[in-house]
Amino acid sequence: MRGGGGAPGVPLLEAEAVERTYRMGGDVEVRALRGVSFRVDRGDYVAIVGTSGSGKSTLLNLIGALDRPDGGHVRYDGRDVREMSDTELAELRNVRIGFVFQSFHLLSRMTARDNVAMPLVYRTSSPKERRRRATEALEAVGLGDRVDHRPTELSGGQQQRVAIARALVTEPALILADEPTGNLDTRTGEEIMGLLEGIQADRGTALVVITHEPEIAGRAGRRIELRDGLVVADAVQIPTRSTPAAVAP
């Protein structure tokens, strides 16, 4: 299962009538998702938007192969995640999907390069190859001079760039960005979004951004709105953004 490829005409990611219910104890049930359907093709830029409680986080867990739906289907390249073993799901997350979270999730005791190299530990590459690829990923996000710095020695924007480099290092087909500017000031957030958009434009990587901010959602080429566990809008839009930042190949 490699980062690129896939059968012609088959969507990279497809959600079909996806349902997820949480049991809160006793007879109390919360239907977080109630039949969500959409598809993401290779190279797409999609924003999934909704208020708190709309089902965004639950949907992120399902399309990120961190959880399985109770009903419906989540497919990657036509393969249903409910049919995958735990090992296959781990490989899917490690190879096909790059995650960028609001809280960075960097290990404070490790350098930027070692943080970025972590996804490669589960691959067959040698330590030398992991260091080379991690360095290249950091150079691609403008941190070639910070490879030996630890997270505490980096600004919030730089830490998010390290997180993006970590998402890039496996050359995934899809980047899932969960509120990627949530812990950043407006100017730094603009830079981070420009960087993600540059990756999507230059490398053809599909980009799905989960957000509650209309300004962030407005930058995408397509907007999916969730409300009470349902898709209430799914439309192509004209992006309200400047030219994406250039990214090293």
Residue pairs with C-beta under 8 A, 6 or more apart in sequence:
1 88
1 91
1 92
1 95
1 96
2 95
3 95
3 96
3 170
3 171
3 172
3 173
4 171
4 173
5 77
5 173
6 12
6 42
6 77
6 173
7 77
7 78
10 77
10 78
11 39
11 40
11 41
11 75
11 78
12 40
12 41
12 42
12 44
12 76
12 77
12 173
12 174
12 206
13 39
13 40
13 63
13 74
13 75
13 76
13 174
13 206
13 208
14 38
14 39
14 40
14 73
14 74
14 75
14 78
15 36
15 37
15 38
15 39
15 59
15 62
15 63
15 72
15 73
15 74
15 75
16 37
16 72
16 73
16 74
16 75
17 35
17 36
17 37
17 71
17 72
17 73
18 33
18 35
18 36
18 37
18 59
18 62
18 69
18 71
18 72
18 73
18 74
19 31
19 33
19 34
19 35
19 36
19 69
19 70
19 71
19 72
20 31
20 32
20 33
20 55
20 58
20 62
20 67
20 69
20 70
21 29
21 30
21 31
21 32
21 70
22 29
22 30
22 32
23 29
24 30
31 229
32 55
32 58
32 229
33 55
33 58
33 59
33 62
33 69
33 229
34 228
34 229
34 230
35 71
35 72
35 230
36 55
36 59
36 72
36 226
36 229
36 230
36 231
37 72
37 231
38 224
38 231
38 234
40 46
40 174
40 206
40 208
41 206
42 173
42 204
42 206
43 200
43 204
43 205
43 206
44 206
44 207
44 208
44 221
44 222
45 197
45 200
45 206
45 207
45 209
45 220
45 221
45 222
45 239
46 206
46 207
46 208
46 209
46 220
46 221
46 222
46 223
46 224
47 208
47 209
47 211
47 216
47 217
47 218
47 219
47 220
47 222
47 223
47 224
48 56
48 59
48 60
48 208
48 209
48 210
48 211
48 224
48 225
48 226
49 56
49 211
49 212
49 213
49 214
49 217
49 223
49 224
49 225
49 226
50 56
50 212
50 225
50 226
50 227
51 212
51 227
52 212
53 228
54 226
54 227
54 228
54 229
55 226
55 228
55 229
55 230
56 210
56 212
56 226
57 178
57 210
58 67
58 229
59 210
59 226
60 66
60 176
60 178
60 210
61 67
62 68
62 69
62 74
62 81
63 74
63 176
63 208
64 93
64 97
64 99
64 176
65 74
65 76
65 81
65 84
65 89
65 92
65 93
65 97
66 93
68 74
68 81
68 82
69 82
73 80
73 82
74 80
74 81
74 82
75 81
76 92
76 96
81 89
81 92
84 92
90 122
93 99
94 119
94 122
94 123
94 170
95 170
95 172
96 172
96 173
96 174
97 172
97 173
97 174
97 175
97 176
98 166
98 167
98 168
98 170
98 172
98 174
98 175
98 176
98 205
99 167
99 175
99 176
99 178
100 160
100 163
100 164
100 167
100 175
100 176
100 177
100 178
100 180
100 196
101 163
101 178
101 179
101 180
102 178
102 179
102 180
102 182
102 183
103 183
104 151
104 156
104 159
104 160
104 162
104 163
104 183
105 163
106 115
106 151
106 159
106 162
106 163
107 114
107 115
107 118
107 151
108 150
108 151
108 152
109 150
110 118
110 150
111 147
111 148
111 149
111 150
112 138
112 143
112 146
112 147
112 148
112 149
112 150
112 151
112 154
112 162
112 165
113 131
113 134
113 135
113 138
113 147
113 148
114 134
115 151
115 162
115 166
116 134
116 137
116 138
116 162
116 165
116 166
116 169
117 130
117 131
117 133
117 134
117 169
118 166
119 166
119 169
119 170
120 129
120 130
120 133
120 134
120 169
120 170
121 130
123 170
125 133
133 169
134 147
134 165
134 169
135 144
135 147
136 248
137 165
137 166
137 168
137 169
138 144
138 146
138 147
138 161
138 162
138 165
139 248
140 165
140 168
140 247
140 248
140 249
141 161
141 162
141 164
141 165
141 168
141 195
141 247
142 161
142 195
143 158
143 161
143 162
143 165
146 153
146 154
146 158
146 162
151 159
151 162
154 162
155 188
156 183
156 184
156 185
156 188
157 184
157 188
157 191
157 192
160 180
160 183
160 184
160 188
160 192
161 192
161 195
164 192
164 195
164 196
164 199
167 175
168 175
168 199
172 205
173 205
173 206
174 205
174 206
174 207
174 208
175 196
175 199
175 200
175 205
175 206
175 207
175 208
176 208
176 210
177 196
177 207
177 208
177 209
177 210
178 210
179 210
179 211
179 212
180 189
180 192
180 193
180 196
180 209
181 188
181 189
181 192
181 193
181 213
181 216
184 192
189 216
191 245
193 216
193 219
193 241
194 241
194 242
194 244
194 245
195 245
195 247
196 207
196 209
197 207
197 219
197 241
197 244
197 245
198 244
198 245
198 246
198 247
199 205
199 207
199 247
200 206
200 207
200 244
201 244
202 244
202 246
202 247
202 249
203 247
203 249
207 220
209 216
209 217
209 219
209 220
211 217
215 240
217 223
218 237
218 239
218 240
218 241
219 239
219 240
219 241
220 237
220 239
221 236
221 237
221 239
222 234
222 235
222 236
222 237
223 233
223 234
223 235
223 237
224 231
224 233
224 234
225 231
225 232
225 233
225 234
226 232
